[in-house]
């Protein structure tokens, strides 16, 4: 049997690298089709303003509205970040811009309020998964769930959330965060911060 030298290994490595590059080039546009990025400039601006991970902010918008500024939920949430009007009124007053609450279908207004509100929840709960749960299921509900699950791990608390929609939202938003980081390198945490 003939022994194969280093030249064959190099050739195989180059072929493998070419196949990987080809597959990545073909896959990236398809993946971006399923995970689009709208309002990138506004997302980066608000992420910088409130020291948020831009990929997480994009993931929240994707999971809440699929980047549709006119989106409305059956519960009454409005816009890109699906803000409840009462929450938007309170949050916009907190940031000294109460006029924004009447403009929830405008991307800049919705992202300004929603980004501040998520920043507020992160500061309050000091945990991304809990902030996501409060964002989707409400602060009072999360406070109740935390009290009922005192001493349990983060994953155990999330698994015991009685609202299936909120449990699923937390998981989807965390997964989408990593997908957005991979698909859009400009959204990596720290970009522009």
C-alpha positions, -999 to +999 in steps of 0.1 A: +000+000+000+013+034-010+019+059+017+002+093+012+022+123+020+015+158+034+006+171+000-026+149+000-035+161+035-031+197+024-052+191-007-079+175+014-078+204+038-082+229+010-111+210-005-128+208+029-122+246+035-137+253+001-168+232+008-172+250+042-169+284+026-194+274-001-220+261+024-216+291+046-220+315+017-252+296+006-266+293+041-261+328+054-286+345+030-312+318+037-307+322+074-310+360+072-342+355+053-357+337+083-341+360+108-342+395+092-328+426+108-349+457+105-342+491+120-306+482+126-296+519+132-323+524+157-315+492+175-278+500+177-286+536+189-309+524+217-286+495+227-258+520+231-280+545+250-291+519+275-260+496+275-280+467+261-268+438+240-278+448+204-284+412+195-307+407+225-327+438+216-330+426+180-341+392+193-368+408+214-381+428+185-381+397+163-399+375+188-424+402+197-433+416+163-411+401+135-401+437+129-436+449+121-442+484+135-479+481+131-482+448+150-509+446+176-515+417+200-549+404+211-540+417+245-535+452+232-497+454+229-485+476+201-455+481+178-421+466+173-415+458+210-452+450+217-456+475+245-488+477+265-501+513+264-502+516+302-466+504+304-456+527+276-472+557+293-454+550+326-420+543+309-422+573+286-429+596+316-400+580+334-376+589+306-391+624+304-407+619+270-444+613+278-454+623+242-438+591+229-465+569+244-490+582+218-466+571+190-462+534+196-465+524+160-435+546+151-403+525+153-381+552+169-407+559+196-414+523+203-377+513+204-369+543+227-396+533+252-391+495+250-353+497+252-355+519+283-381+495+299-360+464+292-329+482+307-351+490+337-360+453+341-324+442+337-314+466+364-342+455+387-338+417+383-301+415+374-308+385+352-315+384+315-340+355+317-359+371+345-360+404+327-373+387+296-400+369+317-410+402+333-410+419+299-434+394+285-454+382+315-454+413+337-433+424+367-460+415+393-463+380+378-425+375+378-423+387+414-449+362+424-432+334+405-398+342+421-414+342+456-430+308+449-397+294+437-373+308+462-341+289+462-345+274+428-321+279+399-329+303+371-338+274+348-361+259+374-379+292+379-384+296+341-396+260+337-422+266+364-437+298+349-474+290+346-478+311+314-467+289+284-464+320+262-439+336+287-419+304+291-416+300+254-408+337+249-379+335+273-365+305+255-371+318+220-356+353+228-325+337+243-320+314+213-327+343+188-301+364+206-274+339+197-287+335+162-286+373+157-251+375+170-240+348+145-259+362+115-251+399+121-216+403+135-223+441+138-247+432+167-222+415+189-223+428+224-201+458+229-204+469+193-207+507+195-208+506+233 
